[in-house]
Each structure stands twice: as C-alpha cells, then as structure tokens.
Amino acid sequence: MASHGHHADDIPQMDYAEHERTYLGFVHFAEVGTIACLAFVAALAVGGLKHAWGIAIIGTLLALVGAGVGIASKSIGWRAPAVPFGLLMLSLILL
C-alpha cells in the first residue's frame, strides 16, 4: 500500500478549548434562532388568522431586534426574542 507519509508526530493536537467555544456558540445561536423562528410563525398567525397585519409587522420587527440582541448578549440569550413571541401569542389569543 502507498504510504502517505503521516506520522503521529505530524498530526497537531486538538484544541479542545476552541472546540468547546465553537460548540457553545452554536448552541447559543440555535436557541436564539429557534425562539426567533417561533416568533415569526406567531406573527404570521396573527396576520393570517386575525387579519392584524400591522401588529404582525411590528412583532416581526421586534423579533428581529430581539434576535440581534440575544445573539450579541450571551447573558440575555433566548429571552430577548421570547418577549415578542409572548406578546404575539397574547395578541393571537386576545384579538
């Protein structure tokens, strides 16, 4: 068989700290993105079922801002887009 010339000394060691940081960043983005998508679906429901497209547009914009804040701040995280999601669900129930 052909030898590729790789030896155990040639392989760099894994950077576990960087792997952990990347994984935590991915999980953070997935949490915020999931709640933001739920808020968008709630906005579509408010607009489509209740014909309140003005509230749906405002809720969508608030969800976008909340997603940006949630991604930028790890301490706030998914709670930022959860606020417009909760408001949209409340308007879906009450309208």
C-alpha positions in Angstrom: 0.0 0.0 0.0 1.1 3.5 -0.6 2.4 5.4 2.4 1.0 8.9 2.8 3.9 9.9 5.0 1.9 10.8 8.1 3.3 10.1 11.4 1.8 10.6 14.9 4.3 13.5 15.3 2.9 15.3 12.3 -0.7 15.5 13.5 -1.4 18.6 15.5 -3.1 18.2 18.9 -6.8 19.1 19.2 -7.6 22.5 20.5 -10.3 21.4 22.9 -10.9 24.9 24.3 -11.7 26.2 20.8 -14.0 23.2 20.1 -15.9 23.9 23.3 -16.2 27.6 22.5 -17.5 26.8 19.0 -20.0 24.3 20.3 -21.3 26.7 22.9 -21.6 29.4 20.3 -23.6 27.1 18.0 -25.9 26.1 20.8 -26.5 29.7 21.8 -27.3 30.6 18.1 -29.6 27.7 17.8 -31.5 28.6 21.0 -32.0 32.3 19.9 -32.8 31.3 16.3 -35.4 28.8 17.4 -37.3 31.3 19.5 -37.0 33.9 16.8 -38.5 31.5 14.2 -41.3 30.7 16.6 -42.0 34.5 16.9 -42.1 34.8 13.1 -44.6 32.0 12.9 -46.7 33.6 15.6 -46.6 36.9 13.7 -47.8 35.1 10.5 -50.6 33.5 12.6 -51.6 36.9 13.9 -51.7 38.4 10.5 -53.3 35.5 8.7 -55.9 34.4 11.3 -56.7 37.7 12.9 -56.1 40.0 9.9 -54.0 42.2 12.1 -51.0 42.7 9.8 -49.9 45.9 11.5 -49.4 44.0 14.7 -47.7 41.2 12.8 -45.2 43.6 11.2 -44.4 45.2 14.5 -44.0 41.8 16.1 -41.7 40.7 13.3 -39.5 43.8 13.7 -39.4 43.3 17.5 -38.4 39.6 17.0 -35.6 40.7 14.6 -34.3 43.2 17.1 -34.7 40.6 19.9 -32.8 38.0 17.9 -30.0 40.5 17.3 -29.8 41.4 21.0 -30.0 37.8 22.0 -27.2 36.7 19.7 -25.0 39.7 20.8 -25.5 39.1 24.5 -24.9 35.6 25.9 -26.4 36.6 29.3 -29.8 37.5 27.7 -29.8 34.9 25.0 -33.1 33.3 24.0 -35.0 35.6 26.4 -34.7 38.6 24.1 -36.8 37.1 21.2 -39.1 35.4 23.7 -40.6 38.7 24.7 -42.0 39.5 21.2 -43.0 35.8 20.9 -45.0 36.1 24.1 -46.6 39.3 23.1 -47.6 37.9 19.7 -49.1 34.8 21.3 -51.0 37.0 23.7 -52.3 39.1 20.8 -53.2 35.9 19.0 -55.3 34.8 21.9 -56.9 38.2 22.7 -57.7 39.5 19.3 
